[in-house]
Structures are given as C-alpha cells and as structure tokens.
Amino acid sequence: MNDRTVFSSIFEPSSIAFIGASADVFKWGFNILHHLVRGGFSGRIYPVNPSGGTWFGMEIYPSISSLPGPADLAVVIVPREAVPATVRECAGAGIRAAVVITAGFSETGPDGARLETEVLSIARAGGIRLIGPNTMGVYSAYPSPMQAVMMSSPITAGGAAVISQSGNLATSISYRLIRKNIGISRLVSSGNEADLRVEDFLEMLETDEKTSLVCLYMEGAREGRRFLEVSRRISMKKPMILMKGGTGAAGAGAAMSHTGAMAGSADVFRSMCRQTNVIYADSVDEMTDIAGILLSQPEIRGSRVGIVTQGGGWGVLSADLCESLGLDIPALNEKTISILDGMLPPFWSRRNPVDLVAPGRVSMITDTVEVLLGSGETDAIVLLGMGYLTARARGWLRSPVIPAESVRDRAMRMIEEEESLLDLIEKQIKRFGKPVIPVMDLIAFDERPEYNLVKKFEAKGIAVFPSPDPAIRALAKVMEYYRLRQLHAGNSGC
C-alpha cells in the first residue's frame, strides 16, 4: 500500500472499526466513540466488543471478523495484552491502518518495549500501518469531520494542522486554536511512533491542500536528516511552527517515560529551525499567537512597525519591545506628520508610536491607521487600545449613579461606532495588503458576547491579543519567517 493510500485510510476513511467500544462513560472506549459519533463522521462506524449488544442504538459486533463490511481504519482501545491479537485480526479482515490508543508499551520500560516490537512485527507482516501505540488519536476535518480523539470539545474545520508526540500537548494546542477561532485541518498524536513517525506525517502535510500551516510539538526526532529535509521543503511552501519539549534533564527523563522518545538537544533543534526557516515557539501560547498572525494577516514584506495607541504607556512598552527584538520603529516624515496634524488633536505625539491620547472620535483610529499604511513608511501596524470606548459606554449603562435611559442613546452610539471599526480595519488590511494587529486590554476579552469586540474580530478571522508583549513577539517571528523565505526564494532563483 503506497503512502497516499495509507494516509487516505487514516485521515479520510469511509468506514471505521472501533475496537473496544464501551457503554461505560468512564472508559475511553465510550468517550472516543462518543466524540467520533457526535463529531458528525459521515462514514460507517462498526463498534466492536466481545460482549456484543448495542451502543445507544448502534449495533456492537462481537468480533472484527463479524463486521458486515470492510473497514479502512481501526481504532484500537483494548487492554495492552490484547493488542497483538487485535492487530492480527485487523490484518485478517483486510484493514490496512490502525490507531492504537492503548498505552503501556515502550514508554513503560523493557517489557513494554518488547510488546511494542511484537505488535509492530504483526502489523508489518499483515500489511498494516500503525499510529501509536499510546496515542490520544486522530482528527481530520475533510472530507467530513472524523474526531477519533480523546479531546471532548468540538473541533472547527480550518487550515492549521497539529502534529504532536504528546497527546496532552496536542489537546492544549488544539484548544488554544479553537479558542482563537482558528480551524484545524488534521490532528495526529503520534505517540510512541512504533511505525508511523512525525516525518511521515510531515511529508503527507507537505502536499495536503487542506493544510495552510503546521503546528508541531516534538520531544525528539528518530530520523534527523529526513526531518531536516522535509522541514526545509515545507517551510518554503507553508509556515511550520515547532515547539520542543525535553530541553532539560528532568524534561528529557519525563519525555522518555511518557512517549518513549529520546529527547534531542534544544540547541540542535534551534539550529535546525534557523537552517530550515521553521519558526521556533517558546510556549504553547506563543505557538498559537504566531499561527493567529500567519493565518489572519497578509504576508509581511519588511520589519518596519507603526504603532497606534490610545494611551502612552502601551506605546512606550511596544516601542521598547520592538527595538529589543530587532524591529524598526521608523520616524514619521514631515508629510505624514502634516496629514495627521489635520486630523488629530494638537497634543498628539507627533511621532511613532502615534499616541492618540484617548481619542474622542473613533474615526481618528482608522484614519490614522490608513495614513500610516499608505505612507510607505511601515510594513505592519500594531493597533493598541480598542475596546476602551465600549467599556466606557458599558460602564455608563451599568452605573448605579446615573439612570441608564439618560445615557443610553450616546452609549449605544459609541458602542456601534467602535464596532464599525471592525469592517474598516478589515477593509484596510485587504486594500493595503499589510497587517493590522489589534491589541485589546483584558476587559475587552471579558465583555458579554453581544458587545465583545474580540469575538467579533475573531469571527472575521483576525487574531486579537490581550497585551503588546505576545502580539509583538509573535509578529517578530512571523516577520523573520517571511524575510528568510523571500531570501531563500531569491537565492534558489539565481
């Protein structure tokens, strides 16, 4: 079976044998099957358990050999001692790919490693490719949702792929993407990698039209040169963000005990990222911050940052951080200053960062952004402080001191005007082909849904940040990715 057929069986199966189905809500044999059914899988699902019976109206088959039709993929959740026989039965039934959720193999020591080797030998003899063992499962958004994973939240379809050697980290990365309204194309927890490895999944994603970006958590690479080569190829086509676990002695030991992975040197991985233009993330949150900018903003063609702020402090901190990360904060030329003089109060900062000093009109915000984008002096804008006007208006409406009806009209007008900025900013991003990164204070994130500008921005596919620090750190790494990609593309064309 060729690689394309293998990955079609794994990520786009038309039928699944779910071996170890259970009606006990405390077992993974119940929960993963529940996620698969609830997630909307459109193919056939064959629950299997020797006890037979039904699973909430679905027939449970007593054995793999009793299935009424062929299965493309097996999801295996049986006691570890039963895994070898189960894989042998799958081979006999013509199943060619299996996700082994069951733990207790090489991650536990020599005895588990011997059992893992036995399972692999049976699989290879029977023509089966394995994911795992010791995996939290697989998800695919296309052609229909296939959520055979431990994580319980519904997953939104989109362009970000997640590969993780840790099931726990696969869940954490995915939850953060979901919270930012970033959809997922494919998700796989590679587990102990007895057979299929990170490198295999990366090669599949390299040509996967449904995937625009790859988020990868690794503890070690078993095929270093192959990993280097596929990473270099991917990064020229689509961004790849890597987070490395097991960077210290304690973490490396923990990696060995939970996935059986030998943790490679963090310095080696950082060097590899520099060579291949893979973006190295220092945390799960930074990984999803970077993904948010890459998926929601145009390609960035320089390192010049314009900062627009409604208060001075955030502007100062932002400028300091940009400079410390090697980003340029260009001075405004006389023409730009003159244009802004005609739009802004006389006490505006007259420099970059542009401090609007608590603007009285919301149009001052987008007017200023438009001038900076059109000036040719900036490659991206960091927009600080949206949401304050809505918070102020909401404060009037909730005040125990003044009657709500006395301020309702003015408050609603202020809220509506600030909300109208969403469409204007979206249009400016498209018109100028340059990023505008919104940063709103935490109060905006906590607002009720009907007034929540963060959710409304994210509904438009624009990532929002709760402070300048994560926004600018992510922006710096994205700018460097695009710089190196342009450089490498130019060199390859010579």
C-alpha positions as CSV (number, residue, x, y, z in Angstrom):
1,M,0.0,0.0,0.0
2,N,1.5,3.3,-1.0
3,D,1.8,6.4,1.3
4,R,-1.2,8.2,-0.4
5,T,-3.4,5.2,0.2
6,V,-2.2,4.9,3.8
7,F,-3.0,8.5,4.7
8,S,-6.3,8.3,2.9
9,S,-7.2,5.4,5.1
10,I,-6.1,7.3,8.2
11,F,-7.4,10.8,7.6
12,E,-10.2,10.2,5.1
13,P,-11.7,6.7,5.9
14,S,-15.1,5.8,4.6
15,S,-15.5,3.2,7.4
16,I,-14.0,2.7,10.8
17,A,-13.8,-0.4,13.0
18,F,-13.9,0.9,16.6
19,I,-12.4,-2.0,18.7
20,G,-13.0,-1.7,22.4
21,A,-16.4,0.1,22.3
22,S,-17.9,0.6,25.7
23,A,-21.1,2.0,27.3
24,D,-19.2,2.8,30.4
25,V,-18.8,6.6,30.4
26,F,-15.6,6.4,32.4
27,K,-13.8,4.5,29.7
28,W,-12.0,5.8,26.7
29,G,-13.9,3.2,24.7
30,F,-17.0,5.2,25.4
31,N,-15.6,8.7,25.2
32,I,-13.7,8.5,21.9
33,L,-16.6,6.7,20.2
34,H,-18.9,9.4,21.6
35,H,-16.6,12.1,20.1
36,L,-16.5,10.3,16.8
37,V,-20.3,10.0,16.5
38,R,-21.1,13.4,17.9
39,G,-18.5,15.0,15.7
40,G,-20.5,14.1,12.6
41,F,-18.4,11.4,10.9
42,S,-20.4,10.6,7.7
43,G,-18.9,7.1,7.1
44,R,-19.8,3.8,8.6
45,I,-18.8,3.1,12.2
46,Y,-18.6,-0.5,13.4
47,P,-18.3,-0.7,17.2
48,V,-16.6,-4.0,18.3
49,N,-16.7,-5.7,21.7
50,P,-16.9,-9.4,22.5
51,S,-19.9,-8.7,24.8
52,G,-21.9,-7.5,21.8
53,G,-25.2,-5.6,22.5
54,T,-25.8,-2.0,21.4
55,W,-24.2,1.4,21.9
56,F,-27.1,3.9,22.1
57,G,-28.8,2.4,19.2
58,M,-25.7,1.2,17.3
59,E,-25.1,-2.5,17.0
60,I,-21.9,-3.7,18.7
61,Y,-20.2,-6.6,16.8
62,P,-18.6,-9.3,18.8
63,S,-15.5,-9.6,16.6
64,I,-13.7,-8.0,13.8
65,S,-14.5,-11.0,11.6
66,S,-18.2,-10.4,12.1
67,L,-18.3,-6.9,10.6
68,P,-20.9,-6.6,7.8
69,G,-18.5,-4.6,5.6
70,P,-14.9,-3.6,5.1
71,A,-13.2,-1.0,7.3
72,D,-10.5,1.4,6.1
73,L,-9.3,2.3,9.6
74,A,-9.2,0.5,13.0
75,V,-9.3,2.5,16.3
76,V,-8.0,0.2,18.9
77,I,-8.8,0.7,22.6
78,V,-8.3,-2.7,24.3
79,P,-6.1,-3.9,27.2
80,R,-2.5,-3.9,26.1
81,E,-2.2,-7.7,26.3
82,A,-5.0,-8.0,23.7
83,V,-3.4,-5.6,21.2
84,P,-1.2,-8.1,19.4
85,A,-4.2,-10.4,18.7
86,T,-6.4,-7.5,17.8
87,V,-3.9,-6.2,15.2
88,R,-3.6,-9.7,13.8
89,E,-7.4,-9.9,13.4
90,C,-7.4,-6.5,11.7
91,A,-4.9,-7.8,9.2
92,G,-7.0,-10.8,8.5
93,A,-10.0,-8.6,7.9
94,G,-8.1,-6.5,5.3
95,I,-7.8,-3.4,7.5
96,R,-4.7,-1.5,6.5
97,A,-4.3,1.3,9.1
98,A,-4.8,1.3,12.8
99,V,-4.7,3.9,15.6
100,V,-3.6,2.2,18.8
101,I,-4.9,4.3,21.7
102,T,-3.8,1.8,24.3
103,A,-0.8,2.7,26.5
104,G,1.7,0.5,28.4
105,F,4.3,-0.1,25.8
106,S,7.8,1.3,25.3
107,E,7.1,4.3,27.5
108,T,7.0,1.9,30.5
109,G,10.3,0.1,30.1
110,P,11.8,-3.1,28.6
111,D,8.7,-5.3,28.9
112,G,6.5,-2.7,27.3
113,A,9.1,-2.2,24.5
114,R,9.1,-6.0,23.8
115,L,5.3,-6.0,23.5
116,E,5.5,-2.9,21.2
117,T,8.0,-4.7,19.0
118,E,5.7,-7.7,18.8
119,V,2.8,-5.6,17.7
120,L,4.9,-3.9,15.1
121,S,6.0,-7.2,13.7
122,I,2.5,-8.4,13.4
123,A,1.4,-5.2,11.7
124,R,4.2,-5.3,9.2
125,A,3.5,-9.0,8.4
126,G,-0.1,-8.2,7.9
127,G,0.4,-5.0,5.8
128,I,-1.0,-2.6,8.5
129,R,0.5,0.8,9.2
130,L,0.2,1.9,12.8
131,I,-0.2,5.2,14.7
132,G,0.9,4.9,18.3
133,P,0.6,3.0,20.5
134,N,0.0,5.3,23.4
135,T,-1.8,8.0,21.3
136,M,-4.7,10.3,22.0
137,G,-6.0,9.7,18.5
138,V,-6.5,11.3,15.1
139,Y,-8.8,14.1,13.8
140,S,-9.5,15.1,10.2
141,A,-11.8,17.9,9.1
142,Y,-12.0,16.7,5.5
143,P,-14.0,15.4,3.6
144,S,-16.2,15.1,6.7
145,P,-15.3,15.5,10.4
146,M,-13.5,12.5,11.9
147,Q,-12.9,13.1,15.6
148,A,-11.3,9.9,16.9
149,V,-9.5,11.7,19.7
150,M,-9.6,12.0,23.5
151,M,-10.3,15.7,23.5
152,S,-14.0,16.4,24.0
153,S,-14.6,19.9,22.6
154,P,-16.0,20.1,19.1
155,I,-13.2,21.0,16.6
156,T,-13.7,23.6,13.9
157,A,-12.5,22.9,10.4
158,G,-9.8,25.1,9.0
159,G,-6.2,25.3,7.7
160,A,-4.0,24.6,10.7
161,A,-2.6,21.0,11.1
162,V,-1.4,19.8,14.5
163,I,1.2,17.0,15.0
164,S,2.3,16.2,18.5
165,Q,4.4,13.4,20.1
166,S,2.4,14.1,23.2
167,G,-1.4,13.7,23.4
168,N,-1.7,16.2,26.2
169,L,0.1,18.8,24.1
170,A,-2.0,18.0,21.1
171,T,-5.0,18.8,23.2
172,S,-3.6,22.0,24.6
173,I,-2.5,23.3,21.2
174,S,-5.9,22.5,19.7
175,Y,-7.9,24.0,22.5
176,R,-6.0,27.3,22.1
177,L,-6.5,27.3,18.3
178,I,-10.2,26.7,18.8
179,R,-10.5,29.5,21.4
180,K,-8.9,31.9,18.8
181,N,-11.4,30.7,16.2
182,I,-8.6,29.0,14.2
183,G,-9.8,25.9,12.4
184,I,-7.9,22.6,12.2
185,S,-7.3,20.6,9.1
186,R,-5.7,17.5,10.5
187,L,-4.6,16.5,14.0
188,V,-2.5,13.5,15.0
189,S,-0.9,12.4,18.2
190,S,2.0,10.2,17.1
191,G,2.5,8.6,20.5
192,N,5.3,6.1,20.7
193,E,5.9,6.1,16.9
194,A,6.4,2.3,16.7
195,D,5.7,2.6,13.0
196,L,4.5,6.0,11.5
197,R,6.6,8.9,12.8
198,V,6.5,12.7,12.7
199,E,8.5,12.7,9.5
200,D,5.8,10.6,7.8
201,F,3.0,12.9,8.8
202,L,5.0,16.0,7.7
203,E,5.6,14.5,4.3
204,M,1.8,14.0,4.0
205,L,1.1,17.5,5.1
206,E,3.7,19.0,2.7
207,T,1.3,18.3,-0.2
208,D,-2.0,18.4,1.7
209,E,-4.1,21.1,0.0
210,K,-6.3,21.5,3.1
211,T,-3.4,22.5,5.3
212,S,-2.0,26.0,5.2
213,L,0.2,25.9,8.3
214,V,1.7,23.2,10.6
215,C,2.0,23.3,14.4
216,L,4.4,20.6,15.7
217,Y,5.3,19.6,19.2
218,M,8.3,17.3,19.4
219,E,10.5,15.7,22.1
220,G,12.9,14.0,19.7
221,A,13.5,13.1,16.1
222,R,14.2,9.5,15.2
223,E,15.3,10.3,11.7
224,G,17.2,13.6,12.0
225,R,18.3,14.1,8.4
226,R,14.9,13.2,7.0
227,F,13.3,15.5,9.4
228,L,15.6,18.3,8.4
229,E,14.9,17.8,4.7
230,V,11.1,17.7,4.9
231,S,11.1,20.7,7.3
232,R,13.1,22.7,4.8
233,R,10.7,21.8,1.9
234,I,7.6,22.5,3.9
235,S,8.8,25.9,5.2
236,M,9.2,27.1,1.6
237,K,5.5,26.3,0.9
238,K,3.7,26.9,4.2
239,P,4.7,28.0,7.6
240,M,5.8,25.4,10.2
241,I,5.9,26.2,13.9
242,L,7.8,23.9,16.2
243,M,7.8,23.7,20.0
244,K,10.4,21.4,21.6
245,G,9.9,19.5,24.8
246,G,12.6,17.8,27.0
247,T,15.0,20.7,26.9
248,G,16.4,20.0,30.4
249,A,17.5,16.8,32.2
250,A,14.2,16.5,34.1
251,G,12.1,17.1,31.0
252,A,14.1,14.7,28.9
253,G,13.5,12.0,31.5
254,A,9.8,12.8,31.6
255,A,9.7,12.6,27.7
256,M,11.2,9.1,27.8
257,S,8.7,7.9,30.4
258,H,5.6,9.1,28.6
259,T,6.2,8.6,24.9
260,G,9.4,6.6,24.9
261,A,11.1,9.4,22.9
262,M,14.8,10.2,23.3
263,A,14.8,13.9,23.7
264,G,17.2,15.7,21.4
265,S,19.2,18.8,22.3
266,A,17.3,22.0,22.4
267,D,20.3,23.8,20.8
268,V,20.3,21.3,17.9
269,F,16.6,21.9,17.3
270,R,17.0,25.7,17.4
271,S,19.9,25.4,14.9
272,M,17.8,23.2,12.7
273,C,15.0,25.8,12.8
274,R,17.4,28.5,11.7
275,Q,18.7,26.4,8.8
276,T,15.2,25.4,7.6
277,N,13.2,28.5,8.4
278,V,11.0,26.6,10.8
279,I,9.5,29.0,13.4
280,Y,10.7,28.0,16.9
281,A,8.0,28.7,19.6
282,D,8.9,29.0,23.2
283,S,5.4,28.1,24.5
284,V,2.1,26.7,23.5
285,D,0.6,30.2,23.8
286,E,3.3,31.7,21.5
287,M,2.7,28.9,19.0
288,T,-1.0,29.8,18.7
289,D,-0.2,33.5,18.7
290,I,2.1,33.0,15.7
291,A,-0.4,30.8,14.0
292,G,-3.1,33.5,14.5
293,I,-1.0,36.2,12.7
294,L,0.1,33.9,9.9
295,L,-3.5,32.7,9.2
296,S,-5.2,36.1,9.6
297,Q,-2.9,38.6,8.1
298,P,-1.2,39.3,4.7
299,E,2.4,38.3,4.0
300,I,4.7,40.8,5.6
301,R,7.5,42.3,3.4
302,G,9.6,44.2,5.9
303,S,10.4,44.9,9.6
304,R,9.0,48.5,9.9
305,V,6.3,48.7,12.6
306,G,3.9,51.6,13.0
307,I,2.3,51.7,16.5
308,V,-1.0,53.4,17.1
309,T,-2.1,53.7,20.7
310,Q,-4.9,55.3,22.7
311,G,-2.6,55.7,25.7
312,G,1.0,56.4,26.1
313,G,2.2,53.6,28.3
314,W,1.4,50.7,26.0
315,G,3.0,52.7,23.1
316,V,6.2,53.1,25.1
317,L,6.4,49.4,26.1
318,S,5.6,48.4,22.5
319,A,8.4,50.5,21.0
320,D,10.9,49.2,23.6
321,L,10.0,45.6,22.8
322,C,10.1,46.1,19.0
323,E,13.6,47.6,19.3
324,S,14.8,44.8,21.6
325,L,13.6,42.2,19.0
326,G,15.3,44.0,16.1
327,L,12.1,45.5,14.6
328,D,12.3,49.0,13.2
329,I,10.2,51.9,14.6
330,P,10.6,54.4,11.7
331,A,10.3,58.1,12.4
332,L,7.4,59.8,10.7
333,N,8.3,62.1,7.8
334,E,7.1,65.7,7.6
335,K,4.4,64.9,5.1
336,T,2.9,62.2,7.3
337,I,3.0,64.5,10.3
338,S,1.4,67.3,8.4
339,I,-1.5,65.0,7.3
340,L,-2.0,63.7,10.9
341,D,-1.9,67.3,12.2
342,G,-5.0,68.0,10.2
343,M,-6.8,65.0,11.7
344,L,-5.7,64.7,15.3
345,P,-5.8,67.0,18.4
346,P,-2.9,69.4,18.7
347,F,-1.5,67.4,21.6
348,W,-0.9,64.1,19.7
349,S,2.6,62.7,20.0
350,R,3.8,63.8,16.5
351,R,6.0,60.6,16.4
352,N,5.9,56.9,16.1
353,P,4.3,55.5,18.3
354,V,1.3,57.6,17.4
355,D,-0.4,58.4,20.7
356,L,-4.0,59.5,20.1
357,V,-4.4,60.4,23.8
358,A,-7.9,58.9,24.4
359,P,-9.5,59.9,21.1
360,G,-12.9,61.5,21.2
361,R,-13.9,60.2,17.8
362,V,-13.5,56.5,16.8
363,S,-12.8,57.6,13.2
364,M,-9.5,59.1,14.4
365,I,-8.2,55.5,14.9
366,T,-8.8,54.1,11.4
367,D,-7.9,57.5,9.8
368,T,-4.5,57.3,11.5
369,V,-4.0,53.7,10.5
370,E,-4.9,54.5,6.9
371,V,-2.4,57.3,6.8
372,L,0.4,55.1,8.2
373,L,-0.4,52.2,5.9
374,G,-0.5,54.4,2.8
375,S,2.7,56.4,3.7
376,G,5.1,53.7,2.5
377,E,6.9,54.0,5.9
378,T,5.5,51.0,7.6
379,D,5.2,47.2,6.8
380,A,2.7,46.4,9.7
381,I,0.6,48.3,12.2
382,V,0.2,47.3,15.9
383,L,-3.1,48.9,17.0
384,L,-3.4,49.3,20.7
385,G,-6.3,50.0,22.9
386,M,-9.5,49.2,21.0
387,G,-12.3,48.2,23.3
388,Y,-11.9,51.1,25.8
389,L,-14.7,53.1,24.2
390,T,-17.2,50.2,24.5
391,A,-16.1,49.6,28.1
392,R,-16.7,53.2,29.0
393,A,-20.1,53.2,27.4
394,R,-21.0,49.9,29.1
395,G,-19.9,51.5,32.4
396,W,-22.4,54.3,31.9
397,L,-25.2,51.8,31.2
398,R,-24.4,49.8,34.3
399,S,-23.8,52.7,36.7
400,P,-25.9,52.8,39.9
401,V,-25.4,56.6,40.0
402,I,-27.0,57.7,36.7
403,P,-30.2,56.5,35.1
404,A,-29.4,54.2,32.2
405,E,-32.1,55.9,30.0
406,S,-30.2,59.3,30.3
407,V,-27.1,57.9,28.6
408,R,-28.5,55.0,26.6
409,D,-28.5,56.8,23.2
410,R,-25.0,58.1,23.5
411,A,-23.7,54.9,24.9
412,M,-25.1,52.8,22.1
413,R,-23.8,55.2,19.5
414,M,-20.3,54.9,21.0
415,I,-20.5,51.1,21.0
416,E,-21.8,51.0,17.5
417,E,-19.2,53.3,16.2
418,E,-16.4,51.3,17.7
419,E,-17.9,48.1,16.3
420,S,-17.9,49.7,12.9
421,L,-14.1,49.9,13.1
422,L,-14.0,46.1,12.6
423,D,-15.2,46.4,9.0
424,L,-13.0,49.4,8.3
425,I,-9.9,47.7,9.6
426,E,-10.7,44.5,7.7
427,K,-11.0,46.6,4.5
428,Q,-7.7,48.4,5.2
429,I,-5.9,45.1,5.6
430,K,-7.2,43.9,2.3
431,R,-6.7,47.3,0.5
432,F,-3.1,47.8,1.5
433,G,-2.1,44.1,1.8
434,K,-0.4,44.9,5.2
435,P,-1.1,43.5,8.6
436,V,-3.0,45.4,11.3
437,I,-2.6,43.6,14.6
438,P,-5.3,44.5,17.2
439,V,-4.4,44.6,20.8
440,M,-7.1,45.0,23.4
441,D,-6.9,45.0,27.2
442,L,-8.3,42.1,29.1
443,I,-11.6,43.9,29.9
444,A,-12.5,43.6,26.2
445,F,-12.0,39.8,26.4
446,D,-14.4,39.6,29.3
447,E,-17.2,41.5,27.7
448,R,-20.6,39.9,27.1
449,P,-20.9,38.3,23.6
450,E,-23.1,41.0,22.1
451,Y,-20.5,43.6,23.0
452,N,-17.4,41.5,22.7
453,L,-15.1,43.1,20.0
454,V,-12.6,40.3,20.4
455,K,-15.0,37.7,19.4
456,K,-16.3,39.8,16.5
457,F,-12.7,40.4,15.2
458,E,-12.0,36.6,15.5
459,A,-15.3,35.9,13.7
460,K,-13.7,37.8,10.8
461,G,-10.6,35.7,11.1
462,I,-8.5,38.4,12.6
463,A,-6.4,37.4,15.7
464,V,-6.6,39.7,18.7
465,F,-4.0,39.9,21.6
466,P,-4.5,40.9,25.3
467,S,-1.3,42.9,25.6
468,P,1.5,44.2,23.4
469,D,4.0,41.6,24.5
470,P,2.6,38.5,22.9
471,A,1.5,40.4,19.8
472,I,4.9,41.9,19.1
473,R,6.9,38.7,20.0
474,A,4.7,36.7,17.6
475,L,4.9,39.5,14.9
476,A,8.7,39.5,15.1
477,K,8.9,35.8,14.5
478,V,6.5,36.0,11.6
479,M,8.4,38.9,10.1
480,E,11.6,36.8,10.3
481,Y,9.9,33.8,8.7
482,Y,8.8,35.9,5.7
483,R,12.2,37.6,5.4
484,L,14.1,34.3,5.3
485,R,11.5,32.7,2.9
486,Q,11.9,35.6,0.5
487,L,15.7,35.4,0.8
488,H,15.8,31.6,0.2
489,A,13.4,32.0,-2.8
490,G,15.6,34.7,-4.2
491,N,18.7,32.6,-3.8
492,S,17.1,29.5,-5.4
493,G,16.1,31.6,-8.4
494,C,19.7,32.7,-9.1
